[in-house]
Amino acid sequence: MLLYPYEVVVMRLTLPREVLLKPLQQEVNVVERRSTMPILSNLLMQVEADQVSLTATDLEVQMVATTGCVGATLGSTTVPARKFFEIVRALPDGASVSLSLTGERLSVTAGRSRYTLACLPADDYPSSDELDVVERVRLKEGDLKRVIDQTSFAMAQQDVRFYLNGLLLDVEASLLRAVATDGHRLAVAETAVESGAQVRKQLILPRKGVLELARLLESGEEEIELEIGRTHLRVRRDGLAFSSKLIDGRFPDYEAVIPLGADKEVRIGRDELRTSLQRAVILSNEKYRGVRFEFDPGVMRVVAHNPEQEEAVEELEAQTGISGLSIGFNASYVLDALGALSGDEVLLMLRDAGSSVLLREVEHAQVRHVVMPMRL
């Protein structure tokens, strides 16, 4: 029996819980928790033929997931995103979920469970901007995820230099670089692309777009496509399209930040350096987390002090011929860089006590991290 006998069912579909849950998990984070526009707390649901698409947006980023369904009656509505997600997540594994729209009420039925959600008209949902594609880039999904993960932690947060509150994607004919900086450190990672940009493009993806894209991507060999527009970037893969506005600004010349003439090298075990830093920082100043690196032939020392006159000294074996050099760094920045590198050993490339350190892997320079010195 209909809840409202004078109204007719205008949309109906059935699909397995697991098929519905995956796109909901991907999209629920895009939805604004506290929006001045109530409809932005909803998902747009559109049923066409044997497919249903779910759209989430906060007007900065947008995600559209498409999946198959059965017993479908064409229609569209918007449904409260978090309530809908929580209901579907709480249903038992293997459940078959039936959805039917009557007036402005969506009925969610699975076995003996039935829920009714208040909807808002689909016509009121913000329409997405048409993307004027100027370049298309193809690369492996896992490669894009890797370079984002290796750099995104260095993005600024709420910096007045708004162009630093995001990630630069520098795309060339056969290469894509991800670059992030907060003014105190710089992270650069690069990967080959299957099909690159005919003309070099530099795009600044805003922080939320970066975080959502990193959460969405998987470490696989599947190929994905980047559609580059003048004001937006869209990432496409099977059954999913993610779009984000771009920051309109000029990113700093990151290549000029990478120290030249860093002729002093230190080759050291990555895990040994990381664990030594983690121990030494316990006795550093809690606010500044500064540590001092001291170098002598075959030896590297990590030294930390605090206002209570306590001291930590960690001495490590290192392949280096440097003598009498001492430089201060923020330990958190160095630890972040070490966590983004791989391999048993890392290279520290230095010039003098007042210059930045370049950290990279021994075998190649595809991932590079620059940390500025600090006065202790």
N, C-alpha and C positions, 0 to 999 in steps of 0.2 A: 504494500500500500504506500502511496506517495505521502510524504510529509505535508505537502501542500497540493491537495487534489485538483485545484484549479490551474496548477502550473504543470507543464510537461517537461520531461527530461530532454534537455537540449544538447547534452554531451555525455557520452558513456564510453568507457574503455576498461579492459582487464589486462593485468600484467603481473609477473612474479614479483614478490617483495624485493628480492635481491637486485632485479633489473631496475626497479624504481629507486632503491636505496642509494645505489652508487652515484647517480647524478645529483641526488639531493645532498649527499655528503660533500660533493664537489662545490655545489652552488651556495650552500647555506652561509658560508663565510663571507660571500660577496654582499649579502643582504645587510643593509644598515640596521643596527640595533636601535638607534635613536634618531630617526629621520623626521624632518619637518613635513615630509610628504608621506602620509600613511601607506600609500600604495607601493612605496619602495621597500616596505617590509614584506611584500608579497612576491610570489613567483608568478610569472606569466605562463600559463599552461595552454598549449594549442594542439589540437588533435586534427591531423590531416591524413586521410586514407588509413593506412595501418601503422602510422607513426605518431608519437607524441613528443613535442619539444617543450622543454622547461627553460625559462629565461630568468636570470637574476641580474640586477644592475644597481649601482649606487650613483649612476650618472658619470662616474669616472672609469670604472671597469664594468665589463659585461661578460656573462658566460651563458652560452646556449648549448644545452645537451639534448640530443635526439636519440630516441630508442624505439624499438618496435613494440606494438601492442596488438591485442585481438579484440574482436567484438566492438570495434570503435564506431561511434557516432560523432561526426564532425562537430567541432565547437571550440570555444576558447573562454577562459576566465582567468582571474588571478586568485591565488590561495595563500593564506598566511604561511610564510616559509618555515619558520621555526616550529610552529605547532605541527604542520604537516610532516616535517622531517622527524620530529620526536615520536609521532604516532607510528609512522612506517618503521622507524628503528626499533620500536618496542614490540612490534608484531613478531610472532614466532617465525623461525627459519622455515623456508619452503612454502610460506603462505601465498595464496593467490589473492591479489588486491584488486577489488572492483571499485571504480570511481564513476559517479554519476552526478551531473549538475542539474539541479532543479531550481529555477529562478536564480537567486543569489546564494544558494546553499550547495556545498559540495558534500556528497555522502561518500564516506570511505568505509568499505565493507571487506572484511576478511574472516571467513568462517562465521562464528557467532558474534564477532565484534563489529560494531558499527559506530562511526563517528560522523558528526555533521559540523562542517566548518563554514563560517561566514566569508563570502567572497566579495571582491570588488570587480566592477566591469573591466573587461580586457581593453576596451576602447580608451580607458583612462590611463593605461600603462604607457610610460614614456617610449616613444618610438626611437629606435636606434638610428644613428647617423649613417648614411650611406658612405662606405669607405671607397675613396678614390685611390685605387691601388696604383702606386708608381713603381714598385719593385716587388718581386717575389723571390724568396730565398728558401731553399730546401736543405734540411740537415737532419741528422739523427736526433730523436727525442732525448736520448740519454746524454748526448753531447751538450745540448742546450741546458739541460738540468745541471750537469756537472759545472759548467762555467758560471752559472748563476749561484750555485752553492759555494763555489770557491771565491766569490767576490762580494756577494750581497751584504755580508756582515759589516763591510766597511762603509756602507752608505751613511750619510748624515741623517740626523733626526731633528726635524723642525728647525733647520738652519735658516737664517735669513737669506743666505745664498741658495735660493729655492732649487736651483739646478743641481745642487749636491744632494738633495733629498730624493735621489733616484739612482738608477743604474744606466750607464751608457752602453748601448749596443753599437759597436763600430763594425759595419758590414762592408766587406770588400768582395772582389770577384771569387776568391776561393777561401776566404777566412772570415771568421766572426770573432770579435773580441768583446768581452764583458769587462767593464771598468767601473770601479766605485771608489770614492774618496770622501772623507769627512774633514779634510784639511790637515789632519795629523798623520794619516796613513793612506796608502793607495794599494788597491788590489787589482791585478790584471790577469785574466785567463783567456786563452784563445783556443779555437777549434776549427778544423777544416769543415767546409760546407759542400754539399753535393752540387748545389747551384747557387751562386752568390749574386751580389748586386752588380749590375752593369756599370753603375756610377756609385762611388763610395757614399754610404749613408751613415750618419751618426744620429741615433735616436736616444732620447732620455726617457726611460720608462719610470713612472712615479713609484714610490715605495710600496703602496698597496698593490699595484699591478705586479710588481716584482715578487712580493710575498705570496700572492695568490697563484701566480704562474709557477713558482717553485713548488708549491703544495700540489699543484695539478699534474705537473710533469712526472713521468716515470722513467726509471733507468733502463730503457730498452733500446733495441736497434731499429725500431720502427721509424719511418721517415715522417717528418712533420713539415708544414709549410708556414712560413712567415709572410704575411701580406702587409707591406709597408705603405701606409698612406701619408698624407701631408701632416695630419694631426693625430692619427691613430695607428696602432699596430694590432693586427689580428693574427692569432696563432690557431692553425687548424690541424686537427687530427680526426681519426674516425669517430663520428658521433659527437664531436665537441668542437665548439668555436669559442675562443677567448679573445676579447677585445679590450684594449686600454687606450685612454687618451695619452698623449705624449706631453712632456714638459716642454714648453716653448722657451728655450734658453740655450746659451752656449756653454758647453762643458769645457772645463779647463784643458789646456794642452797637456794631457797626461804623459806623453812621451818626454816632455821637458822635465817632468818631476823625477823620472827614473835617473838615479845618480850616474853621471859619466865619470870615468877615471877612477872607478872604485877598484883599485889595484891590489888591495889587501884582502886575501881570501881566508876563510875559516871553514873547514869541512868537519862536520860534527854529526853525531848520531841524533836523529830527530827526536826519538822518544826520550833519550837521556837528557837532552836540553829541555824538553817540555816538562818532564817530571821534576827536574831541578828547579825550574822556574816556579812550578806550582808549590814547591816546598818553600823556596826563598821568599815568595811574595807574602807568606804568612806574617813575616816580620817587617813588611814594607809599610809605608804610610798608607792608611786605609783609603784616604781621599785620592792620592795621586798614583799609588801603586807603582812607584818608581823603583827600578833596579839598575845596578851598574854592571856592565860587562867589562871585564878586565882581560887583556890578552898578553900572553908571553909565549915564546916558542913551545909548541906542543901542549899548551894549557889554555883553557878558558875558565874564568871564574865568574860566577853570578853572585853579586853582593847586594844585600838589602839592609836598610836601617829604618828606624821609626823614631818618633819624638821621645820615646821612653829610653832611648839609647840602647836598644836591643839590636842585635846584628845576626844576619844569616850569611854564611859563605858556602857556596857549592863549587867544588873544583872538578872540572871535567877534562878528559883527554880530548884533544882536538888536533887535526892536521893543519897547522898554521906556523908561519915563521914570523908573525907579528910580535913586536917587543914593546912593552911599556905603553900600550894604548888602552884608554879607559873611556867608556861612553855610557851615558844614562838613557834608559828607555822606559816607556810605559809597558809593564809586564803583560797587561791584558792584550795590548795590540800585538805583541810578539807571539803570545799564546794563540790568538786567533789565526795568525798567519801560519804558524806551525800546524794547527789543526786542519787548515785547508790544503796543505801540501801532503804529498805521499812519498813513499820510499823510505829506506832505512836511514839515509843520511841527507842532510841539507847543506847548502852553501850560504854562508853569510859573506857578503861583499861590502867592504868598507873603504873609506878614503881617509878620514881624519876624525878627531873627536867632535867636531862641529857639524858633521855631515850625516845624512840619513844612511840606514843600512838597507841593503837589498837582500831579500831572502828568496831562494829558488831551489828547485830540485837539482840534483847533481847532473842527471843525464840530459836534461833539456830545460829550456826557459819558457815553456808554454804557460806556466803559472808563475807570476812574480808578485812579490809583496814588498812595499817600501814603507818603512817606519821612521818617522822623524825622531831625532834625539831630543831628550829633555834635560834641563839643568837640575841637578840634584844637590 
